[in-house]
Amino acid sequence: MKKVYDNAEAALDGVLKDGMSIAAGGFGLCGIPELLIAAIHKSGVKDLTIASNNCGVDGFGLGILLDSKQIKKMQSSYVGENAEFMRQYLSGELELEFNPQGTLAERMRAGGAGIPGFYTKTGVGTVIAEGKEVKNFDGQDYILERGIVTDLAIVKAWKADETGNLVFRKTARNFNVPAATCGKICVVEVEEIVPTGSLDPDHIHLPGIYVHRIIQGDHEKRIEQRTVRKREEA
């Protein structure tokens, strides 16, 4: 089964459709599938529901899909660093399903593991719990959260072999692993594709059984924020 494609447009050919759901890896601008996002933007597909920790920044990452009004709903845990995200939400143009960060990661992981739902104390007694089933265990209330399963997952990894086994680079692993597992189709962009068998099995973070299509490309790797401290005089 061929998994390696020439570019992002080719890897997404026949997959995209209006109204679909997409799980996107990344945290802030770290480990985001920027090439696949750009290809989705270019395709013009619309009314998307996207599950991702955040929505990039203005004009980059998932932010470009906000700018073009291709996103209908976000399932996220963080709105900061993106003024357009906040503007569309407050104006009623964008649906937003807020999730505590750990809950969002676990919802993706659960969906990928075939678990339809789980109970958690996080969010009990807050707006997060509104409309959700509450169950008491050992004298403590827990709310039911549903696993997330999407039509498509787009993720960024450091290396892949030709069968789709993936290695992530340090903190760029973040949401990419749970996002990859919860998509019915998983498309991955990487910095390097290596021959099958060349990756140490103990170093593989995600087995290729989850991965359907792979591309290799160059990445901009923007830095979201930089903290600078003035050098102290001796």
Backbone as CSV, one residue per row, in Angstrom:
resi,resn,N_x,N_y,N_z,CA_x,CA_y,CA_z,C_x,C_y,C_z
1,MET,0.836,-1.197,0.000,0.000,0.000,0.000,0.874,1.252,0.000
2,LYS,0.712,2.094,-0.995,1.493,3.315,-1.093,1.047,4.324,-0.051
3,LYS,1.996,4.832,0.719,1.677,5.847,1.715,2.378,7.177,1.447
4,VAL,3.461,7.177,0.700,4.242,8.393,0.460,3.706,9.119,-0.772
5,TYR,3.372,10.402,-0.591,2.852,11.238,-1.666,3.817,12.393,-1.943
6,ASP,3.673,12.995,-3.122,4.623,14.022,-3.549,4.484,15.340,-2.793
7,ASN,3.254,15.701,-2.449,3.025,16.989,-1.796,1.709,16.962,-1.036
8,ALA,1.417,18.045,-0.327,0.227,18.087,0.523,-1.065,18.000,-0.286
9,GLU,-1.105,18.676,-1.421,-2.314,18.629,-2.247,-2.614,17.210,-2.712
10,ALA,-1.571,16.489,-3.123,-1.760,15.111,-3.574,-2.205,14.203,-2.426
11,ALA,-1.636,14.435,-1.235,-1.967,13.593,-0.085,-3.406,13.799,0.381
12,LEU,-3.960,14.975,0.113,-5.332,15.272,0.535,-6.353,15.070,-0.589
13,ASP,-5.880,14.682,-1.760,-6.776,14.494,-2.902,-7.804,13.403,-2.610
14,GLY,-9.071,13.738,-2.812,-10.146,12.775,-2.585,-10.567,12.617,-1.145
15,VAL,-9.939,13.372,-0.239,-10.234,13.248,1.189,-11.110,14.393,1.686
16,LEU,-10.889,15.590,1.161,-11.555,16.782,1.679,-12.981,16.925,1.160
17,LYS,-13.858,17.433,2.022,-15.240,17.721,1.634,-15.809,18.766,2.587
18,ASP,-16.763,19.523,2.129,-17.414,20.516,2.980,-18.094,19.827,4.161
19,GLY,-18.017,20.485,5.335,-18.715,19.986,6.515,-18.000,18.873,7.255
20,MET,-16.773,18.559,6.876,-16.060,17.451,7.511,-15.444,17.882,8.839
21,SER,-15.034,16.903,9.627,-14.354,17.154,10.892,-12.886,16.776,10.761
22,ILE,-12.015,17.590,11.387,-10.575,17.398,11.282,-9.940,17.533,12.662
23,ALA,-9.091,16.584,13.043,-8.257,16.716,14.234,-6.883,17.184,13.779
24,ALA,-6.393,18.264,14.389,-5.109,18.834,13.987,-4.143,18.814,15.162
25,GLY,-2.952,18.264,14.933,-1.933,18.239,15.967,-1.271,19.590,16.134
26,GLY,-0.446,19.696,17.173,0.275,20.930,17.434,-0.146,21.575,18.742
27,PHE,0.724,22.466,19.210,0.465,23.206,20.453,1.021,24.607,20.239
28,GLY,0.125,25.600,20.151,0.576,26.912,19.722,1.019,26.799,18.276
29,LEU,2.287,27.137,18.010,2.847,26.949,16.673,3.872,25.827,16.653
30,CYS,3.954,25.055,17.732,4.935,23.981,17.853,4.343,22.673,17.327
31,GLY,4.978,22.123,16.305,4.535,20.846,15.770,3.250,20.899,14.992
32,ILE,2.972,22.035,14.338,1.728,22.125,13.572,1.938,21.622,12.139
33,PRO,0.912,21.015,11.542,1.020,20.534,10.157,0.780,21.671,9.175
34,GLU,1.726,22.588,9.080,1.516,23.830,8.338,1.310,23.615,6.840
35,LEU,1.975,22.613,6.252,1.826,22.368,4.818,0.434,21.823,4.486
36,LEU,-0.060,20.949,5.331,-1.403,20.387,5.120,-2.475,21.444,5.358
37,ILE,-2.259,22.300,6.348,-3.201,23.395,6.585,-3.269,24.310,5.366
38,ALA,-2.101,24.642,4.809,-2.063,25.503,3.623,-2.801,24.858,2.447
39,ALA,-2.677,23.533,2.310,-3.364,22.835,1.223,-4.873,22.826,1.437
40,ILE,-5.305,22.688,2.678,-6.742,22.756,2.989,-7.270,24.144,2.660
41,HIS,-6.503,25.164,3.012,-6.886,26.540,2.696,-7.027,26.720,1.187
42,LYS,-6.063,26.221,0.443,-6.067,26.360,-1.016,-7.240,25.631,-1.660
43,SER,-7.679,24.528,-1.051,-8.773,23.730,-1.621,-10.112,24.459,-1.571
44,GLY,-10.274,25.375,-0.610,-11.531,26.101,-0.471,-12.619,25.350,0.272
45,VAL,-12.314,24.158,0.787,-13.314,23.395,1.537,-13.789,24.228,2.729
46,LYS,-15.075,24.105,3.089,-15.631,24.999,4.112,-16.519,24.257,5.094
47,ASP,-17.042,25.037,6.069,-17.914,24.507,7.138,-17.229,23.391,7.922
48,LEU,-15.963,23.605,8.228,-15.164,22.594,8.910,-15.350,22.645,10.415
49,THR,-15.344,21.478,11.051,-15.242,21.377,12.504,-13.838,20.873,12.805
50,ILE,-13.086,21.657,13.577,-11.691,21.312,13.833,-11.449,21.143,15.325
51,ALA,-10.879,19.994,15.680,-10.471,19.721,17.058,-8.975,19.952,17.151
52,SER,-8.586,20.949,17.925,-7.173,21.290,18.061,-7.004,22.096,19.335
53,ASN,-5.850,21.981,19.976,-5.630,22.713,21.220,-5.936,24.186,21.081
54,ASN,-5.513,24.787,19.983,-5.787,26.195,19.730,-5.952,26.371,18.220
55,CYS,-5.988,27.605,17.754,-6.228,27.828,16.322,-5.143,28.704,15.707
56,GLY,-3.904,28.355,15.982,-2.794,29.078,15.394,-2.741,30.522,15.857
57,VAL,-2.199,31.389,15.020,-2.169,32.828,15.283,-2.732,33.522,14.053
58,ASP,-2.940,34.814,14.166,-3.470,35.559,13.027,-2.554,35.384,11.814
59,GLY,-3.109,34.823,10.738,-2.375,34.713,9.492,-1.423,33.547,9.370
60,PHE,-1.409,32.620,10.345,-0.514,31.473,10.237,-1.110,30.279,10.957
61,GLY,-0.746,29.083,10.475,-1.327,27.871,11.052,-2.814,27.821,10.756
62,LEU,-3.573,27.269,11.678,-5.022,27.208,11.490,-5.644,28.585,11.376
63,GLY,-4.907,29.614,11.785,-5.407,30.982,11.669,-5.765,31.374,10.244
64,ILE,-5.090,30.785,9.245,-5.418,31.146,7.864,-6.785,30.598,7.457
65,LEU,-7.208,29.501,8.094,-8.541,28.962,7.807,-9.628,29.788,8.490
66,LEU,-9.278,30.408,9.607,-10.205,31.351,10.236,-10.365,32.591,9.371
67,ASP,-9.245,33.107,8.890,-9.278,34.322,8.076,-10.166,34.147,6.846
68,SER,-10.143,32.951,6.263,-10.925,32.682,5.047,-12.325,32.161,5.344
69,LYS,-12.698,32.122,6.619,-14.037,31.685,7.065,-14.352,30.245,6.628
70,GLN,-13.332,29.392,6.638,-13.558,27.995,6.270,-13.932,27.130,7.476
71,ILE,-13.747,27.657,8.680,-14.052,26.899,9.897,-15.412,27.317,10.447
72,LYS,-16.251,26.313,10.704,-17.565,26.567,11.301,-17.522,26.427,12.817
73,LYS,-16.737,25.438,13.292,-16.712,25.144,14.730,-15.317,24.722,15.149
74,MET,-14.900,25.203,16.338,-13.640,24.781,16.938,-13.902,24.031,18.234
75,GLN,-13.187,22.931,18.425,-13.149,22.226,19.704,-11.749,22.455,20.256
76,SER,-11.603,23.389,21.192,-10.293,23.869,21.615,-10.232,24.071,23.111
77,SER,-8.994,24.314,23.587,-8.816,24.630,25.004,-8.206,26.015,25.202
78,TYR,-7.804,26.676,24.100,-7.107,27.954,24.243,-7.426,28.853,23.058
79,VAL,-7.791,30.097,23.353,-8.157,31.051,22.308,-7.081,32.106,22.125
80,GLY,-6.186,32.275,23.096,-5.207,33.360,23.094,-4.309,33.372,21.870
81,GLU,-3.655,34.510,21.631,-2.726,34.744,20.534,-3.398,34.856,19.175
82,ASN,-4.734,34.818,19.121,-5.416,34.910,17.832,-6.622,35.836,17.978
83,ALA,-6.427,37.093,17.575,-7.486,38.093,17.706,-8.688,37.772,16.839
84,GLU,-8.455,37.171,15.657,-9.563,36.846,14.765,-10.418,35.724,15.349
85,PHE,-9.784,34.770,16.010,-10.514,33.703,16.707,-11.471,34.329,17.717
86,MET,-10.960,35.220,18.545,-11.794,35.867,19.559,-12.907,36.699,18.918
87,ARG,-12.574,37.425,17.855,-13.574,38.278,17.207,-14.715,37.456,16.630
88,GLN,-14.381,36.360,15.915,-15.428,35.540,15.306,-16.294,34.865,16.358
89,TYR,-15.679,34.447,17.454,-16.455,33.807,18.520,-17.409,34.809,19.172
90,LEU,-16.909,35.972,19.528,-17.741,36.971,20.209,-18.841,37.523,19.315
91,SER,-18.612,37.515,17.996,-19.617,38.023,17.061,-20.631,36.955,16.666
92,GLY,-20.415,35.710,17.098,-21.338,34.629,16.774,-21.089,33.980,15.424
93,GLU,-19.977,34.331,14.771,-19.655,33.743,13.467,-19.060,32.348,13.598
94,LEU,-18.493,32.054,14.752,-17.778,30.793,14.965,-18.317,30.086,16.196
95,GLU,-18.652,28.801,16.036,-19.032,27.983,17.191,-17.770,27.555,17.931
96,LEU,-17.846,27.536,19.252,-16.684,27.148,20.046,-17.105,26.199,21.154
97,GLU,-16.477,25.042,21.185,-16.688,24.068,22.258,-15.411,24.041,23.093
98,PHE,-15.469,24.734,24.244,-14.298,24.806,25.106,-14.073,23.482,25.822
99,ASN,-12.817,23.073,25.911,-12.435,21.860,26.629,-11.235,22.155,27.508
100,PRO,-11.226,21.692,28.749,-9.976,21.725,29.501,-8.904,20.985,28.703
101,GLN,-7.681,21.460,28.769,-6.636,20.941,27.887,-6.435,19.429,28.013
102,GLY,-6.361,18.937,29.253,-6.190,17.500,29.446,-7.386,16.709,28.965
103,THR,-8.573,17.285,29.132,-9.791,16.616,28.672,-9.796,16.490,27.159
104,LEU,-9.372,17.544,26.461,-9.334,17.494,25.000,-8.373,16.410,24.520
105,ALA,-7.188,16.350,25.127,-6.224,15.316,24.748,-6.780,13.921,25.001
106,GLU,-7.448,13.757,26.148,-8.003,12.447,26.485,-9.186,12.093,25.596
107,ARG,-9.977,13.079,25.180,-11.089,12.808,24.265,-10.566,12.285,22.930
108,MET,-9.473,12.881,22.448,-8.857,12.382,21.217,-8.297,10.978,21.412
109,ARG,-7.561,10.787,22.520,-6.977,9.472,22.792,-8.059,8.409,22.913
110,ALA,-9.147,8.754,23.609,-10.242,7.806,23.781,-10.869,7.443,22.438
111,GLY,-11.117,8.446,21.618,-11.689,8.174,20.299,-10.807,7.250,19.483
112,GLY,-9.503,7.488,19.544,-8.570,6.649,18.808,-8.474,5.233,19.342
113,ALA,-8.784,5.058,20.629,-8.721,3.738,21.255,-10.055,3.003,21.212
114,GLY,-11.059,3.613,20.584,-12.370,2.973,20.497,-13.191,3.095,21.762
115,ILE,-12.849,4.067,22.607,-13.585,4.299,23.857,-14.590,5.422,23.618
116,PRO,-15.896,5.148,23.695,-16.892,6.168,23.342,-17.004,7.309,24.334
117,GLY,-16.609,7.084,25.581,-16.716,8.144,26.587,-16.011,7.753,27.871
118,PHE,-15.797,8.755,28.723,-15.145,8.523,30.010,-15.615,9.587,30.995
119,TYR,-15.459,9.300,32.272,-15.846,10.240,33.320,-14.614,10.955,33.878
120,THR,-14.767,12.247,34.165,-13.684,13.033,34.738,-14.243,14.061,35.726
121,LYS,-13.454,14.400,36.734,-13.856,15.445,37.682,-13.610,16.838,37.121
122,THR,-12.748,16.935,36.120,-12.407,18.243,35.571,-13.631,18.899,34.950
123,GLY,-13.961,20.088,35.444,-15.106,20.826,34.911,-16.376,20.687,35.709
124,VAL,-16.393,19.807,36.706,-17.596,19.646,37.536,-17.937,20.984,38.203
125,GLY,-19.211,21.362,38.118,-19.654,22.595,38.749,-19.349,23.855,37.961
126,THR,-18.871,23.706,36.725,-18.569,24.863,35.878,-19.404,24.792,34.601
127,VAL,-19.245,25.788,33.730,-19.983,25.789,32.459,-19.588,24.594,31.584
128,ILE,-18.425,24.035,31.831,-17.994,22.859,31.069,-18.961,21.699,31.273
129,ALA,-19.575,21.632,32.441,-20.451,20.512,32.778,-21.881,20.682,32.275
130,GLU,-22.220,21.866,31.773,-23.607,22.121,31.365,-24.047,21.166,30.257
131,GLY,-25.176,20.494,30.476,-25.743,19.586,29.501,-25.105,18.213,29.454
132,LYS,-24.156,17.951,30.354,-23.481,16.660,30.355,-23.955,15.788,31.514
133,GLU,-23.898,14.477,31.290,-24.291,13.537,32.331,-23.323,13.625,33.517
134,VAL,-23.895,13.633,34.732,-23.093,13.646,35.953,-23.320,12.334,36.696
135,LYS,-22.245,11.699,37.124,-22.361,10.438,37.856,-21.486,10.516,39.104
136,ASN,-21.989,9.952,40.181,-21.262,9.991,41.443,-20.517,8.681,41.670
137,PHE,-19.215,8.801,41.923,-18.383,7.657,42.259,-17.731,7.927,43.614
138,ASP,-17.979,7.052,44.582,-17.333,7.170,45.896,-17.525,8.549,46.518
139,GLY,-18.723,9.090,46.328,-19.041,10.375,46.939,-18.569,11.597,46.163
140,GLN,-18.001,11.396,44.976,-17.501,12.505,44.157,-18.230,12.530,42.815
141,ASP,-18.585,13.737,42.363,-19.248,13.880,41.070,-18.238,13.889,39.931
142,TYR,-18.624,13.239,38.834,-17.812,13.218,37.620,-18.733,13.499,36.435
143,ILE,-18.180,14.115,35.389,-18.980,14.363,34.193,-18.523,13.447,33.063
144,LEU,-19.478,13.104,32.210,-19.193,12.233,31.075,-18.691,13.061,29.896
145,GLU,-17.542,12.704,29.383,-16.994,13.325,28.178,-16.944,12.277,27.065
146,ARG,-17.340,12.680,25.865,-17.341,11.765,24.734,-15.988,11.739,24.038
147,GLY,-15.599,10.564,23.569,-14.398,10.462,22.757,-14.597,11.189,21.428
148,ILE,-13.516,11.712,20.872,-13.568,12.419,19.587,-13.065,11.509,18.478
149,VAL,-13.885,11.372,17.443,-13.485,10.664,16.223,-13.764,11.607,15.061
150,THR,-12.760,11.851,14.219,-12.924,12.805,13.125,-12.777,12.130,11.762
151,ASP,-13.232,12.820,10.742,-13.094,12.303,9.379,-11.633,12.246,8.956
152,LEU,-10.857,13.223,9.433,-9.472,13.356,9.002,-8.611,13.818,10.168
153,ALA,-7.390,13.331,10.235,-6.383,13.844,11.172,-5.212,14.354,10.353
154,ILE,-4.715,15.555,10.717,-3.510,16.095,10.081,-2.487,16.362,11.180
155,VAL,-1.300,15.803,11.019,-0.293,15.911,12.077,1.085,16.176,11.470
156,LYS,1.991,16.601,12.344,3.376,16.888,11.944,4.304,16.019,12.797
157,ALA,5.215,15.312,12.131,6.208,14.512,12.834,7.599,14.891,12.335
158,TRP,8.603,14.406,13.017,9.989,14.685,12.644,10.444,13.727,11.543
159,LYS,10.296,12.430,11.814,10.705,11.409,10.846,9.594,10.380,10.657
160,ALA,9.602,9.783,9.482,8.720,8.646,9.198,9.485,7.672,8.325
161,ASP,9.151,6.389,8.451,9.630,5.458,7.435,8.516,5.287,6.410
162,GLU,8.760,4.503,5.389,7.812,4.415,4.280,6.523,3.689,4.644
163,THR,6.498,3.016,5.792,5.271,2.350,6.237,4.458,3.237,7.177
164,GLY,4.997,4.413,7.546,4.249,5.347,8.384,4.609,5.352,9.848
165,ASN,5.585,4.553,10.259,6.041,4.645,11.645,6.612,6.044,11.884
166,LEU,6.238,6.670,13.002,6.589,8.073,13.221,7.465,8.280,14.452
167,VAL,8.361,9.257,14.327,9.147,9.749,15.445,8.917,11.252,15.538
168,PHE,8.579,11.728,16.728,8.357,13.155,16.944,9.579,13.762,17.624
169,ARG,9.738,15.060,17.464,10.895,15.762,18.011,10.513,16.483,19.295
170,LYS,10.886,15.902,20.429,10.723,16.521,21.748,9.303,17.046,21.963
171,THR,9.154,18.346,22.337,7.823,18.858,22.685,6.894,18.966,21.486
172,ALA,7.421,18.826,20.275,6.557,18.859,19.099,5.663,17.626,19.005
173,ARG,5.872,16.669,19.920,4.968,15.518,19.955,3.572,15.958,20.398
174,ASN,3.500,16.739,21.449,2.275,17.321,22.037,0.968,16.625,21.644
175,PHE,0.060,17.347,20.975,-1.251,16.786,20.624,-1.193,15.907,19.369
176,ASN,-0.030,15.796,18.745,0.025,15.083,17.471,-0.318,13.604,17.581
177,VAL,0.121,12.952,18.647,-0.163,11.516,18.779,-1.656,11.251,18.980
178,PRO,-2.318,11.873,19.977,-3.752,11.596,20.104,-4.565,12.044,18.895
179,ALA,-4.157,13.160,18.259,-4.878,13.607,17.066,-4.768,12.574,15.949
180,ALA,-3.569,12.032,15.760,-3.362,11.051,14.700,-4.244,9.825,14.863
181,THR,-4.415,9.394,16.097,-5.153,8.150,16.319,-6.651,8.308,16.146
182,CYS,-7.174,9.531,16.321,-8.642,9.682,16.321,-9.218,10.009,14.946
183,GLY,-8.380,10.129,13.934,-8.884,10.388,12.591,-9.148,9.092,11.831
184,LYS,-10.241,9.057,11.092,-10.529,7.884,10.258,-9.481,7.746,9.154
185,ILE,-8.970,8.887,8.701,-7.838,8.933,7.785,-6.803,9.856,8.404
186,CYS,-5.556,9.436,8.443,-4.488,10.238,9.038,-3.447,10.573,7.973
187,VAL,-3.243,11.882,7.775,-2.237,12.363,6.824,-1.156,13.087,7.619
188,VAL,0.085,12.733,7.359,1.205,13.237,8.154,2.215,13.959,7.269
189,GLU,2.709,15.094,7.746,3.842,15.740,7.093,5.059,15.607,7.990
190,VAL,6.202,15.333,7.385,7.425,15.092,8.148,8.588,15.863,7.536
191,GLU,9.655,15.960,8.305,10.866,16.609,7.811,11.756,15.643,7.044
192,GLU,11.613,14.355,7.344,12.469,13.368,6.682,11.767,12.020,6.607
193,ILE,11.818,11.397,5.440,11.333,10.028,5.258,12.547,9.122,5.090
194,VAL,12.620,8.100,5.933,13.770,7.201,5.924,13.327,5.813,5.457
195,PRO,14.268,4.970,5.026,13.898,3.631,4.546,13.244,2.791,5.647
196,THR,12.335,1.933,5.235,11.686,1.027,6.174,12.731,0.137,6.850
197,GLY,12.628,0.035,8.157,13.565,-0.778,8.920,14.714,-0.005,9.517
198,SER,14.856,1.275,9.164,15.988,2.053,9.669,15.701,2.732,11.016
199,LEU,14.440,2.781,11.418,14.099,3.362,12.713,14.199,2.305,13.810
200,ASP,14.813,2.664,14.913,14.871,1.781,16.080,13.441,1.608,16.603
201,PRO,12.943,0.384,16.682,11.568,0.168,17.155,11.283,0.813,18.511
202,ASP,12.291,0.887,19.384,12.090,1.492,20.695,11.967,3.015,20.627
203,HIS,12.270,3.611,19.482,12.214,5.057,19.330,10.958,5.519,18.582
204,ILE,10.147,4.582,18.133,8.932,4.925,17.383,7.833,5.350,18.365
205,HIS,7.290,6.547,18.141,6.244,7.073,19.018,4.832,6.698,18.570
206,LEU,4.652,6.512,17.265,3.338,6.139,16.742,3.533,5.115,15.634
207,PRO,2.933,3.931,15.768,3.100,2.901,14.743,2.359,3.247,13.459
208,GLY,2.900,2.763,12.352,2.375,3.100,11.041,0.973,2.630,10.764
209,ILE,0.411,1.756,11.591,-0.961,1.290,11.364,-1.968,2.426,11.426
210,TYR,-1.601,3.513,12.133,-2.494,4.666,12.241,-2.356,5.627,11.056
211,VAL,-1.325,5.496,10.269,-0.977,6.491,9.251,-1.339,5.986,7.854
212,HIS,-2.050,6.827,7.102,-2.486,6.438,5.763,-1.690,7.110,4.649
213,ARG,-1.275,8.365,4.859,-0.570,9.096,3.818,0.512,9.969,4.457
214,ILE,1.640,10.117,3.744,2.791,10.850,4.272,3.349,11.773,3.191
215,ILE,3.776,12.960,3.615,4.536,13.832,2.719,5.774,14.333,3.461
216,GLN,6.786,14.674,2.695,7.980,15.305,3.248,8.046,16.729,2.715
217,GLY,8.452,17.674,3.567,8.515,19.053,3.103,9.370,19.931,3.985
218,ASP,9.524,21.174,3.550,10.248,22.177,4.325,9.256,22.971,5.159
219,HIS,9.668,23.317,6.380,8.757,23.957,7.316,9.329,25.277,7.824
220,GLU,8.419,26.231,8.001,8.830,27.563,8.445,9.223,27.589,9.915
221,LYS,8.486,26.826,10.745,8.779,26.714,12.180,8.840,28.083,12.875
222,ARG,7.773,28.805,12.807,7.731,30.100,13.484,7.799,29.938,14.998
223,ILE,8.337,30.939,15.652,8.351,30.992,17.110,7.193,31.870,17.555
224,GLU,6.306,31.320,18.417,5.114,32.068,18.815,5.451,33.249,19.709
225,GLN,6.325,33.028,20.716,6.724,34.087,21.633,8.182,33.897,22.004
226,ARG,8.854,34.992,22.218,10.242,34.921,22.665,10.393,35.789,23.907
227,THR,10.983,35.225,24.943,11.212,35.956,26.186,12.683,36.349,26.264
228,VAL,12.919,37.626,26.486,14.287,38.129,26.515,14.549,38.795,27.859
229,ARG,15.675,38.451,28.482,16.066,39.070,29.740,17.336,39.896,29.533
230,LYS,17.323,41.083,30.045,18.466,41.964,29.882,19.669,41.380,30.632
231,ARG,20.820,41.403,29.961,22.036,40.877,30.568,22.420,41.743,31.792
232,GLU,22.707,41.064,32.886,23.097,41.786,34.102,24.553,42.238,34.016
233,GLU,24.768,43.449,34.496,26.133,43.994,34.500,26.963,43.296,35.567
234,ALA,28.227,43.037,35.256,29.116,42.365,36.197,29.463,43.300,37.347
